Amino acid sequence: MITTEQIKELRELTGISVMQCKKALEEAEGDKEKALLILRKKSSSIAEKKGDRELGAGVVEAYIHSNKTVGAMIELSCETDFVARNEEFVTMARDIAMHITATNPEYLDESEITEEVRAKVIDMFKKEVEESGKPADIQAKMMEGKLAGYFGERTLLAQPFVKNPDITIKGLIDGGVQKFGEKLAVSRFSRFAVAK
């Protein structure tokens, strides 16, 4: 039997509704870790369903590191002013700005990577892959892995969240979609650093 304490603990961890937490715990037979995985999977499918909705509101949030030499600004969009004014939504925007300050991503998502950039990176890894002496199909998989790793480090939505490396920034946003019931998206971001 699922206790109120278990539901309350999961809700505090995720911020997701009591009913969704209860259902996830029931499905996971009381296992908190399994329930968290269930909620993450559901958040992805919910985000996918809301993907074609219009973004009409949002916030601009900034984070400046304590040494005052680096910071970031982000526009996190949502559907309504009601969500945009929600303190948890603003905190999410600030957390993503802090993440950008720490990781300095070059791209928002894969769609921003041009064929020219991709070709340069392939050239960069080509010699290393060819010198491995592996069969061509293995070399192709090696190249795929190297490209995924290289661009994953430089793409905001694919990066592990600095406050919780178990989820990516996309996972954080998908969780927000589940929590707030609206489509959310990073519309744009910029990182600033004092030139040395």
DRENFI-65467 format. One record per residue (C-alpha): residue number from 1; residue in one letter; x, z, y. Coordinates in pm, 1 decimal, m for minus. Layout:
// DRENFI-65467
<dose><lumtor>NUM</lumtor><nuti>A</nuti><c1>X</c1><c3>Z</c3><c2>Y</c2></dose>
...
//
This chain:
// DRENFI-65467
<dose><lumtor>1</lumtor><nuti>M</nuti><c1>0.0</c1><c3>0.0</c3><c2>0.0</c2></dose>
<dose><lumtor>2</lumtor><nuti>I</nuti><c1>125.9</c1><c3>m90.6</c3><c2>346.9</c2></dose>
<dose><lumtor>3</lumtor><nuti>T</nuti><c1>146.8</c1><c3>204.6</c3><c2>586.4</c2></dose>
<dose><lumtor>4</lumtor><nuti>T</nuti><c1>75.9</c1><c3>211.1</c3><c2>957.3</c2></dose>
<dose><lumtor>5</lumtor><nuti>E</nuti><c1>437.6</c1><c3>318.5</c3><c2>1012.1</c2></dose>
<dose><lumtor>6</lumtor><nuti>Q</nuti><c1>568.7</c1><c3>4.6</c3><c2>836.5</c2></dose>
<dose><lumtor>7</lumtor><nuti>I</nuti><c1>344.0</c1><c3>m216.9</c3><c2>1048.7</c2></dose>
<dose><lumtor>8</lumtor><nuti>K</nuti><c1>445.4</c1><c3>m33.1</c3><c2>1365.5</c2></dose>
<dose><lumtor>9</lumtor><nuti>E</nuti><c1>817.6</c1><c3>m64.5</c3><c2>1279.7</c2></dose>
<dose><lumtor>10</lumtor><nuti>L</nuti><c1>788.1</c1><c3>m440.2</c3><c2>1213.3</c2></dose>
<dose><lumtor>11</lumtor><nuti>R</nuti><c1>587.6</c1><c3>m489.1</c3><c2>1532.7</c2></dose>
<dose><lumtor>12</lumtor><nuti>E</nuti><c1>852.3</c1><c3>m305.2</c3><c2>1736.7</c2></dose>
<dose><lumtor>13</lumtor><nuti>L</nuti><c1>1123.1</c1><c3>m521.5</c3><c2>1580.4</c2></dose>
<dose><lumtor>14</lumtor><nuti>T</nuti><c1>946.9</c1><c3>m852.4</c3><c2>1641.9</c2></dose>
<dose><lumtor>15</lumtor><nuti>G</nuti><c1>687.5</c1><c3>m801.7</c3><c2>1914.6</c2></dose>
<dose><lumtor>16</lumtor><nuti>I</nuti><c1>445.2</c1><c3>m1003.7</c3><c2>1699.5</c2></dose>
<dose><lumtor>17</lumtor><nuti>S</nuti><c1>80.1</c1><c3>m900.9</c3><c2>1666.5</c2></dose>
<dose><lumtor>18</lumtor><nuti>V</nuti><c1>m20.8</c1><c3>m611.7</c3><c2>1441.0</c2></dose>
<dose><lumtor>19</lumtor><nuti>M</nuti><c1>m232.4</c1><c3>m841.0</c3><c2>1219.1</c2></dose>
<dose><lumtor>20</lumtor><nuti>Q</nuti><c1>51.3</c1><c3>m1089.5</c3><c2>1164.2</c2></dose>
<dose><lumtor>21</lumtor><nuti>C</nuti><c1>292.2</c1><c3>m804.9</c3><c2>1085.2</c2></dose>
<dose><lumtor>22</lumtor><nuti>K</nuti><c1>42.3</c1><c3>m654.0</c3><c2>840.5</c2></dose>
<dose><lumtor>23</lumtor><nuti>K</nuti><c1>m12.8</c1><c3>m989.2</c3><c2>664.2</c2></dose>
<dose><lumtor>24</lumtor><nuti>A</nuti><c1>363.4</c1><c3>m1049.7</c3><c2>638.1</c2></dose>
<dose><lumtor>25</lumtor><nuti>L</nuti><c1>421.5</c1><c3>m701.2</c3><c2>493.2</c2></dose>
<dose><lumtor>26</lumtor><nuti>E</nuti><c1>139.2</c1><c3>m749.4</c3><c2>242.8</c2></dose>
<dose><lumtor>27</lumtor><nuti>E</nuti><c1>281.2</c1><c3>m1086.7</c3><c2>138.2</c2></dose>
<dose><lumtor>28</lumtor><nuti>A</nuti><c1>628.1</c1><c3>m928.6</c3><c2>106.1</c2></dose>
<dose><lumtor>29</lumtor><nuti>E</nuti><c1>484.7</c1><c3>m631.6</c3><c2>m88.4</c2></dose>
<dose><lumtor>30</lumtor><nuti>G</nuti><c1>616.0</c1><c3>m385.5</c3><c2>170.4</c2></dose>
<dose><lumtor>31</lumtor><nuti>D</nuti><c1>973.3</c1><c3>m525.4</c3><c2>188.1</c2></dose>
<dose><lumtor>32</lumtor><nuti>K</nuti><c1>1067.2</c1><c3>m531.2</c3><c2>557.4</c2></dose>
<dose><lumtor>33</lumtor><nuti>E</nuti><c1>1345.1</c1><c3>m790.4</c3><c2>519.0</c2></dose>
<dose><lumtor>34</lumtor><nuti>K</nuti><c1>1118.9</c1><c3>m1028.6</c3><c2>327.7</c2></dose>
<dose><lumtor>35</lumtor><nuti>A</nuti><c1>845.9</c1><c3>m974.8</c3><c2>588.3</c2></dose>
<dose><lumtor>36</lumtor><nuti>L</nuti><c1>1091.8</c1><c3>m1070.2</c3><c2>864.8</c2></dose>
<dose><lumtor>37</lumtor><nuti>L</nuti><c1>1177.6</c1><c3>m1391.9</c3><c2>676.8</c2></dose>
<dose><lumtor>38</lumtor><nuti>I</nuti><c1>808.8</c1><c3>m1471.0</c3><c2>632.0</c2></dose>
<dose><lumtor>39</lumtor><nuti>L</nuti><c1>745.5</c1><c3>m1421.5</c3><c2>1004.1</c2></dose>
<dose><lumtor>40</lumtor><nuti>R</nuti><c1>1042.7</c1><c3>m1647.3</c3><c2>1093.1</c2></dose>
<dose><lumtor>41</lumtor><nuti>K</nuti><c1>913.9</c1><c3>m1924.1</c3><c2>865.6</c2></dose>
<dose><lumtor>42</lumtor><nuti>K</nuti><c1>567.4</c1><c3>m1895.2</c3><c2>1016.5</c2></dose>
<dose><lumtor>43</lumtor><nuti>S</nuti><c1>709.1</c1><c3>m1904.0</c3><c2>1369.5</c2></dose>
<dose><lumtor>44</lumtor><nuti>S</nuti><c1>874.1</c1><c3>m2240.9</c3><c2>1297.1</c2></dose>
<dose><lumtor>45</lumtor><nuti>S</nuti><c1>552.1</c1><c3>m2393.9</c3><c2>1167.3</c2></dose>
<dose><lumtor>46</lumtor><nuti>I</nuti><c1>351.7</c1><c3>m2250.9</c3><c2>1458.6</c2></dose>
<dose><lumtor>47</lumtor><nuti>A</nuti><c1>605.7</c1><c3>m2391.4</c3><c2>1706.9</c2></dose>
<dose><lumtor>48</lumtor><nuti>E</nuti><c1>582.2</c1><c3>m2731.5</c3><c2>1536.8</c2></dose>
<dose><lumtor>49</lumtor><nuti>K</nuti><c1>200.8</c1><c3>m2733.7</c3><c2>1569.1</c2></dose>
<dose><lumtor>50</lumtor><nuti>K</nuti><c1>218.7</c1><c3>m2651.9</c3><c2>1940.3</c2></dose>
<dose><lumtor>51</lumtor><nuti>G</nuti><c1>492.9</c1><c3>m2907.9</c3><c2>2008.6</c2></dose>
<dose><lumtor>52</lumtor><nuti>D</nuti><c1>270.9</c1><c3>m3162.2</c3><c2>2182.7</c2></dose>
<dose><lumtor>53</lumtor><nuti>R</nuti><c1>118.6</c1><c3>m2921.7</c3><c2>2435.3</c2></dose>
<dose><lumtor>54</lumtor><nuti>E</nuti><c1>188.2</c1><c3>m2951.3</c3><c2>2808.2</c2></dose>
<dose><lumtor>55</lumtor><nuti>L</nuti><c1>425.9</c1><c3>m2709.7</c3><c2>2980.0</c2></dose>
<dose><lumtor>56</lumtor><nuti>G</nuti><c1>278.3</c1><c3>m2612.8</c3><c2>3315.4</c2></dose>
<dose><lumtor>57</lumtor><nuti>A</nuti><c1>447.4</c1><c3>m2283.3</c3><c2>3404.4</c2></dose>
<dose><lumtor>58</lumtor><nuti>G</nuti><c1>765.0</c1><c3>m2087.1</c3><c2>3346.2</c2></dose>
<dose><lumtor>59</lumtor><nuti>V</nuti><c1>1042.4</c1><c3>m1886.3</c3><c2>3505.6</c2></dose>
<dose><lumtor>60</lumtor><nuti>V</nuti><c1>1386.4</c1><c3>m1943.8</c3><c2>3645.0</c2></dose>
<dose><lumtor>61</lumtor><nuti>E</nuti><c1>1613.8</c1><c3>m1661.1</c3><c2>3538.8</c2></dose>
<dose><lumtor>62</lumtor><nuti>A</nuti><c1>1983.4</c1><c3>m1593.4</c3><c2>3592.8</c2></dose>
<dose><lumtor>63</lumtor><nuti>Y</nuti><c1>2249.6</c1><c3>m1380.2</c3><c2>3433.7</c2></dose>
<dose><lumtor>64</lumtor><nuti>I</nuti><c1>2576.7</c1><c3>m1290.9</c3><c2>3607.3</c2></dose>
<dose><lumtor>65</lumtor><nuti>H</nuti><c1>2846.4</c1><c3>m1126.6</c3><c2>3396.4</c2></dose>
<dose><lumtor>66</lumtor><nuti>S</nuti><c1>2974.2</c1><c3>m786.9</c3><c2>3515.3</c2></dose>
<dose><lumtor>67</lumtor><nuti>N</nuti><c1>3307.4</c1><c3>m934.3</c3><c2>3632.2</c2></dose>
<dose><lumtor>68</lumtor><nuti>K</nuti><c1>3112.9</c1><c3>m1165.0</c3><c2>3870.9</c2></dose>
<dose><lumtor>69</lumtor><nuti>T</nuti><c1>3320.6</c1><c3>m1469.5</c3><c2>3767.2</c2></dose>
<dose><lumtor>70</lumtor><nuti>V</nuti><c1>3076.7</c1><c3>m1635.5</c3><c2>3527.8</c2></dose>
<dose><lumtor>71</lumtor><nuti>G</nuti><c1>2699.7</c1><c3>m1671.6</c3><c2>3501.4</c2></dose>
<dose><lumtor>72</lumtor><nuti>A</nuti><c1>2415.5</c1><c3>m1899.4</c3><c2>3405.3</c2></dose>
<dose><lumtor>73</lumtor><nuti>M</nuti><c1>2074.8</c1><c3>m2006.1</c3><c2>3529.2</c2></dose>
<dose><lumtor>74</lumtor><nuti>I</nuti><c1>1791.5</c1><c3>m2123.6</c3><c2>3305.5</c2></dose>
<dose><lumtor>75</lumtor><nuti>E</nuti><c1>1442.5</c1><c3>m2264.6</c3><c2>3341.1</c2></dose>
<dose><lumtor>76</lumtor><nuti>L</nuti><c1>1230.0</c1><c3>m2141.2</c3><c2>3050.3</c2></dose>
<dose><lumtor>77</lumtor><nuti>S</nuti><c1>893.6</c1><c3>m2317.7</c3><c2>3045.8</c2></dose>
<dose><lumtor>78</lumtor><nuti>C</nuti><c1>560.1</c1><c3>m2217.2</c3><c2>2897.3</c2></dose>
<dose><lumtor>79</lumtor><nuti>E</nuti><c1>198.3</c1><c3>m2332.5</c3><c2>2921.3</c2></dose>
<dose><lumtor>80</lumtor><nuti>T</nuti><c1>41.2</c1><c3>m2068.8</c3><c2>3149.3</c2></dose>
<dose><lumtor>81</lumtor><nuti>D</nuti><c1>123.3</c1><c3>m1834.2</c3><c2>3436.5</c2></dose>
<dose><lumtor>82</lumtor><nuti>F</nuti><c1>m11.9</c1><c3>m1550.6</c3><c2>3223.2</c2></dose>
<dose><lumtor>83</lumtor><nuti>V</nuti><c1>283.3</c1><c3>m1585.6</c3><c2>2982.0</c2></dose>
<dose><lumtor>84</lumtor><nuti>A</nuti><c1>530.6</c1><c3>m1668.5</c3><c2>3260.8</c2></dose>
<dose><lumtor>85</lumtor><nuti>R</nuti><c1>456.5</c1><c3>m1331.8</c3><c2>3423.6</c2></dose>
<dose><lumtor>86</lumtor><nuti>N</nuti><c1>492.0</c1><c3>m1142.2</c3><c2>3095.3</c2></dose>
<dose><lumtor>87</lumtor><nuti>E</nuti><c1>795.4</c1><c3>m911.1</c3><c2>3109.7</c2></dose>
<dose><lumtor>88</lumtor><nuti>E</nuti><c1>897.7</c1><c3>m995.5</c3><c2>2751.0</c2></dose>
<dose><lumtor>89</lumtor><nuti>F</nuti><c1>899.8</c1><c3>m1366.3</c3><c2>2838.1</c2></dose>
<dose><lumtor>90</lumtor><nuti>V</nuti><c1>1119.7</c1><c3>m1301.1</c3><c2>3143.1</c2></dose>
<dose><lumtor>91</lumtor><nuti>T</nuti><c1>1350.5</c1><c3>m1087.1</c3><c2>2925.6</c2></dose>
<dose><lumtor>92</lumtor><nuti>M</nuti><c1>1377.6</c1><c3>m1374.2</c3><c2>2675.7</c2></dose>
<dose><lumtor>93</lumtor><nuti>A</nuti><c1>1478.8</c1><c3>m1609.0</c3><c2>2959.2</c2></dose>
<dose><lumtor>94</lumtor><nuti>R</nuti><c1>1741.0</c1><c3>m1359.3</c3><c2>3076.8</c2></dose>
<dose><lumtor>95</lumtor><nuti>D</nuti><c1>1874.5</c1><c3>m1315.4</c3><c2>2722.0</c2></dose>
<dose><lumtor>96</lumtor><nuti>I</nuti><c1>1911.1</c1><c3>m1693.1</c3><c2>2685.2</c2></dose>
<dose><lumtor>97</lumtor><nuti>A</nuti><c1>2089.8</c1><c3>m1708.4</c3><c2>3023.7</c2></dose>
<dose><lumtor>98</lumtor><nuti>M</nuti><c1>2325.5</c1><c3>m1434.6</c3><c2>2901.1</c2></dose>
<dose><lumtor>99</lumtor><nuti>H</nuti><c1>2382.2</c1><c3>m1632.1</c3><c2>2579.8</c2></dose>
<dose><lumtor>100</lumtor><nuti>I</nuti><c1>2466.9</c1><c3>m1944.9</c3><c2>2781.7</c2></dose>
<dose><lumtor>101</lumtor><nuti>T</nuti><c1>2711.4</c1><c3>m1742.9</c3><c2>2991.7</c2></dose>
<dose><lumtor>102</lumtor><nuti>A</nuti><c1>2886.4</c1><c3>m1622.3</c3><c2>2675.1</c2></dose>
<dose><lumtor>103</lumtor><nuti>T</nuti><c1>2890.3</c1><c3>m1946.2</c3><c2>2472.9</c2></dose>
<dose><lumtor>104</lumtor><nuti>N</nuti><c1>2904.0</c1><c3>m2228.5</c3><c2>2730.9</c2></dose>
<dose><lumtor>105</lumtor><nuti>P</nuti><c1>2696.9</c1><c3>m2489.6</c3><c2>2540.1</c2></dose>
<dose><lumtor>106</lumtor><nuti>E</nuti><c1>2740.4</c1><c3>m2852.6</c3><c2>2645.4</c2></dose>
<dose><lumtor>107</lumtor><nuti>Y</nuti><c1>2405.2</c1><c3>m2982.0</c3><c2>2519.9</c2></dose>
<dose><lumtor>108</lumtor><nuti>L</nuti><c1>2050.9</c1><c3>m2850.5</c3><c2>2493.7</c2></dose>
<dose><lumtor>109</lumtor><nuti>D</nuti><c1>1980.6</c1><c3>m3026.3</c3><c2>2163.5</c2></dose>
<dose><lumtor>110</lumtor><nuti>E</nuti><c1>2101.6</c1><c3>m3314.3</c3><c2>1943.3</c2></dose>
<dose><lumtor>111</lumtor><nuti>S</nuti><c1>1912.3</c1><c3>m3573.5</c3><c2>2149.1</c2></dose>
<dose><lumtor>112</lumtor><nuti>E</nuti><c1>2153.8</c1><c3>m3523.8</c3><c2>2440.9</c2></dose>
<dose><lumtor>113</lumtor><nuti>I</nuti><c1>2458.6</c1><c3>m3627.2</c3><c2>2234.3</c2></dose>
<dose><lumtor>114</lumtor><nuti>T</nuti><c1>2534.5</c1><c3>m3990.6</c3><c2>2313.2</c2></dose>
<dose><lumtor>115</lumtor><nuti>E</nuti><c1>2659.2</c1><c3>m4242.7</c3><c2>2058.3</c2></dose>
<dose><lumtor>116</lumtor><nuti>E</nuti><c1>2980.3</c1><c3>m4272.1</c3><c2>2262.9</c2></dose>
<dose><lumtor>117</lumtor><nuti>V</nuti><c1>3048.8</c1><c3>m3897.9</c3><c2>2232.9</c2></dose>
<dose><lumtor>118</lumtor><nuti>R</nuti><c1>2958.1</c1><c3>m3902.4</c3><c2>1863.4</c2></dose>
<dose><lumtor>119</lumtor><nuti>A</nuti><c1>3202.3</c1><c3>m4194.0</c3><c2>1805.8</c2></dose>
<dose><lumtor>120</lumtor><nuti>K</nuti><c1>3484.9</c1><c3>m4004.7</c3><c2>1982.2</c2></dose>
<dose><lumtor>121</lumtor><nuti>V</nuti><c1>3427.9</c1><c3>m3698.3</c3><c2>1765.4</c2></dose>
<dose><lumtor>122</lumtor><nuti>I</nuti><c1>3421.6</c1><c3>m3912.3</c3><c2>1449.5</c2></dose>
<dose><lumtor>123</lumtor><nuti>D</nuti><c1>3757.3</c1><c3>m4062.2</c3><c2>1556.5</c2></dose>
<dose><lumtor>124</lumtor><nuti>M</nuti><c1>3890.5</c1><c3>m3710.1</c3><c2>1612.0</c2></dose>
<dose><lumtor>125</lumtor><nuti>F</nuti><c1>3809.7</c1><c3>m3606.2</c3><c2>1251.6</c2></dose>
<dose><lumtor>126</lumtor><nuti>K</nuti><c1>3868.1</c1><c3>m3945.1</c3><c2>1083.9</c2></dose>
<dose><lumtor>127</lumtor><nuti>K</nuti><c1>4238.9</c1><c3>m3902.2</c3><c2>1005.7</c2></dose>
<dose><lumtor>128</lumtor><nuti>E</nuti><c1>4190.3</c1><c3>m3551.6</c3><c2>864.2</c2></dose>
<dose><lumtor>129</lumtor><nuti>V</nuti><c1>3905.0</c1><c3>m3665.0</c3><c2>638.5</c2></dose>
<dose><lumtor>130</lumtor><nuti>E</nuti><c1>4087.0</c1><c3>m3977.2</c3><c2>519.6</c2></dose>
<dose><lumtor>131</lumtor><nuti>E</nuti><c1>4404.3</c1><c3>m3780.7</c3><c2>442.2</c2></dose>
<dose><lumtor>132</lumtor><nuti>S</nuti><c1>4206.7</c1><c3>m3551.0</c3><c2>212.0</c2></dose>
<dose><lumtor>133</lumtor><nuti>G</nuti><c1>4235.6</c1><c3>m3818.6</c3><c2>m57.3</c2></dose>
<dose><lumtor>134</lumtor><nuti>K</nuti><c1>3880.5</c1><c3>m3750.0</c3><c2>m174.1</c2></dose>
<dose><lumtor>135</lumtor><nuti>P</nuti><c1>3642.6</c1><c3>m4026.2</c3><c2>m291.2</c2></dose>
<dose><lumtor>136</lumtor><nuti>A</nuti><c1>3446.0</c1><c3>m4207.4</c3><c2>m16.8</c2></dose>
<dose><lumtor>137</lumtor><nuti>D</nuti><c1>3117.7</c1><c3>m4026.2</c3><c2>m87.4</c2></dose>
<dose><lumtor>138</lumtor><nuti>I</nuti><c1>3291.1</c1><c3>m3686.6</c3><c2>m59.9</c2></dose>
<dose><lumtor>139</lumtor><nuti>Q</nuti><c1>3464.6</c1><c3>m3801.2</c3><c2>259.7</c2></dose>
<dose><lumtor>140</lumtor><nuti>A</nuti><c1>3125.7</c1><c3>m3897.8</c3><c2>405.5</c2></dose>
<dose><lumtor>141</lumtor><nuti>K</nuti><c1>2990.2</c1><c3>m3549.1</c3><c2>325.3</c2></dose>
<dose><lumtor>142</lumtor><nuti>M</nuti><c1>3303.3</c1><c3>m3389.5</c3><c2>474.1</c2></dose>
<dose><lumtor>143</lumtor><nuti>M</nuti><c1>3255.3</c1><c3>m3590.9</c3><c2>793.8</c2></dose>
<dose><lumtor>144</lumtor><nuti>E</nuti><c1>2886.7</c1><c3>m3491.7</c3><c2>804.6</c2></dose>
<dose><lumtor>145</lumtor><nuti>G</nuti><c1>2982.1</c1><c3>m3124.9</c3><c2>772.5</c2></dose>
<dose><lumtor>146</lumtor><nuti>K</nuti><c1>3252.4</c1><c3>m3147.2</c3><c2>1039.6</c2></dose>
<dose><lumtor>147</lumtor><nuti>L</nuti><c1>3013.9</c1><c3>m3320.5</c3><c2>1282.7</c2></dose>
<dose><lumtor>148</lumtor><nuti>A</nuti><c1>2738.4</c1><c3>m3064.9</c3><c2>1216.4</c2></dose>
<dose><lumtor>149</lumtor><nuti>G</nuti><c1>2981.2</c1><c3>m2778.2</c3><c2>1276.3</c2></dose>
<dose><lumtor>150</lumtor><nuti>Y</nuti><c1>3135.4</c1><c3>m2934.3</c3><c2>1587.6</c2></dose>
<dose><lumtor>151</lumtor><nuti>F</nuti><c1>2805.5</c1><c3>m3019.4</c3><c2>1756.4</c2></dose>
<dose><lumtor>152</lumtor><nuti>G</nuti><c1>2633.0</c1><c3>m2702.5</c3><c2>1630.7</c2></dose>
<dose><lumtor>153</lumtor><nuti>E</nuti><c1>2883.6</c1><c3>m2495.3</c3><c2>1829.3</c2></dose>
<dose><lumtor>154</lumtor><nuti>R</nuti><c1>2816.3</c1><c3>m2702.1</c3><c2>2142.4</c2></dose>
<dose><lumtor>155</lumtor><nuti>T</nuti><c1>2436.6</c1><c3>m2737.3</c3><c2>2121.5</c2></dose>
<dose><lumtor>156</lumtor><nuti>L</nuti><c1>2234.7</c1><c3>m2450.6</c3><c2>2271.1</c2></dose>
<dose><lumtor>157</lumtor><nuti>L</nuti><c1>1936.1</c1><c3>m2460.9</c3><c2>2035.0</c2></dose>
<dose><lumtor>158</lumtor><nuti>A</nuti><c1>2160.6</c1><c3>m2469.7</c3><c2>1725.1</c2></dose>
<dose><lumtor>159</lumtor><nuti>Q</nuti><c1>2385.3</c1><c3>m2179.0</c3><c2>1828.9</c2></dose>
<dose><lumtor>160</lumtor><nuti>P</nuti><c1>2345.5</c1><c3>m1834.7</c3><c2>1668.3</c2></dose>
<dose><lumtor>161</lumtor><nuti>F</nuti><c1>2196.9</c1><c3>m1598.6</c3><c2>1928.5</c2></dose>
<dose><lumtor>162</lumtor><nuti>V</nuti><c1>2469.3</c1><c3>m1363.6</c3><c2>2058.6</c2></dose>
<dose><lumtor>163</lumtor><nuti>K</nuti><c1>2242.6</c1><c3>m1057.0</c3><c2>2039.3</c2></dose>
<dose><lumtor>164</lumtor><nuti>N</nuti><c1>2129.2</c1><c3>m1138.2</c3><c2>1683.5</c2></dose>
<dose><lumtor>165</lumtor><nuti>P</nuti><c1>2346.1</c1><c3>m1393.9</c3><c2>1496.5</c2></dose>
<dose><lumtor>166</lumtor><nuti>D</nuti><c1>2089.6</c1><c3>m1405.3</c3><c2>1214.1</c2></dose>
<dose><lumtor>167</lumtor><nuti>I</nuti><c1>1874.9</c1><c3>m1637.6</c3><c2>1427.4</c2></dose>
<dose><lumtor>168</lumtor><nuti>T</nuti><c1>1952.2</c1><c3>m1942.2</c3><c2>1638.6</c2></dose>
<dose><lumtor>169</lumtor><nuti>I</nuti><c1>1832.1</c1><c3>m1992.5</c3><c2>1994.5</c2></dose>
<dose><lumtor>170</lumtor><nuti>K</nuti><c1>1570.1</c1><c3>m2231.2</c3><c2>1850.3</c2></dose>
<dose><lumtor>171</lumtor><nuti>G</nuti><c1>1462.2</c1><c3>m1950.9</c3><c2>1615.8</c2></dose>
<dose><lumtor>172</lumtor><nuti>L</nuti><c1>1438.3</c1><c3>m1711.7</c3><c2>1911.0</c2></dose>
<dose><lumtor>173</lumtor><nuti>I</nuti><c1>1218.2</c1><c3>m1958.8</c3><c2>2099.5</c2></dose>
<dose><lumtor>174</lumtor><nuti>D</nuti><c1>1005.1</c1><c3>m2027.1</c3><c2>1788.8</c2></dose>
<dose><lumtor>175</lumtor><nuti>G</nuti><c1>954.0</c1><c3>m1650.1</c3><c2>1757.3</c2></dose>
<dose><lumtor>176</lumtor><nuti>G</nuti><c1>842.4</c1><c3>m1647.3</c3><c2>2120.5</c2></dose>
<dose><lumtor>177</lumtor><nuti>V</nuti><c1>590.5</c1><c3>m1922.9</c3><c2>2045.7</c2></dose>
<dose><lumtor>178</lumtor><nuti>Q</nuti><c1>447.8</c1><c3>m1705.5</c3><c2>1768.6</c2></dose>
<dose><lumtor>179</lumtor><nuti>K</nuti><c1>449.9</c1><c3>m1394.3</c3><c2>1988.5</c2></dose>
<dose><lumtor>180</lumtor><nuti>F</nuti><c1>297.3</c1><c3>m1549.3</c3><c2>2303.0</c2></dose>
<dose><lumtor>181</lumtor><nuti>G</nuti><c1>79.1</c1><c3>m1813.6</c3><c2>2136.3</c2></dose>
<dose><lumtor>182</lumtor><nuti>E</nuti><c1>207.7</c1><c3>m2093.1</c3><c2>2359.6</c2></dose>
<dose><lumtor>183</lumtor><nuti>K</nuti><c1>460.0</c1><c3>m2371.9</c3><c2>2348.8</c2></dose>
<dose><lumtor>184</lumtor><nuti>L</nuti><c1>792.5</c1><c3>m2259.8</c3><c2>2501.8</c2></dose>
<dose><lumtor>185</lumtor><nuti>A</nuti><c1>1096.5</c1><c3>m2469.2</c3><c2>2586.5</c2></dose>
<dose><lumtor>186</lumtor><nuti>V</nuti><c1>1427.1</c1><c3>m2447.9</c3><c2>2768.3</c2></dose>
<dose><lumtor>187</lumtor><nuti>S</nuti><c1>1373.0</c1><c3>m2715.2</c3><c2>3032.4</c2></dose>
<dose><lumtor>188</lumtor><nuti>R</nuti><c1>1722.5</c1><c3>m2699.6</c3><c2>3177.9</c2></dose>
<dose><lumtor>189</lumtor><nuti>F</nuti><c1>2020.4</c1><c3>m2474.4</c3><c2>3218.5</c2></dose>
<dose><lumtor>190</lumtor><nuti>S</nuti><c1>2348.5</c1><c3>m2456.2</c3><c2>3403.6</c2></dose>
<dose><lumtor>191</lumtor><nuti>R</nuti><c1>2654.7</c1><c3>m2237.9</c3><c2>3361.2</c2></dose>
<dose><lumtor>192</lumtor><nuti>F</nuti><c1>2884.2</c1><c3>m2146.7</c3><c2>3649.3</c2></dose>
<dose><lumtor>193</lumtor><nuti>A</nuti><c1>3238.0</c1><c3>m2009.0</c3><c2>3639.1</c2></dose>
<dose><lumtor>194</lumtor><nuti>V</nuti><c1>3493.3</c1><c3>m1937.5</c3><c2>3908.9</c2></dose>
<dose><lumtor>195</lumtor><nuti>A</nuti><c1>3760.5</c1><c3>m2207.4</c3><c2>3894.0</c2></dose>
<dose><lumtor>196</lumtor><nuti>K</nuti><c1>4104.0</c1><c3>m2075.3</c3><c2>3805.8</c2></dose>
//
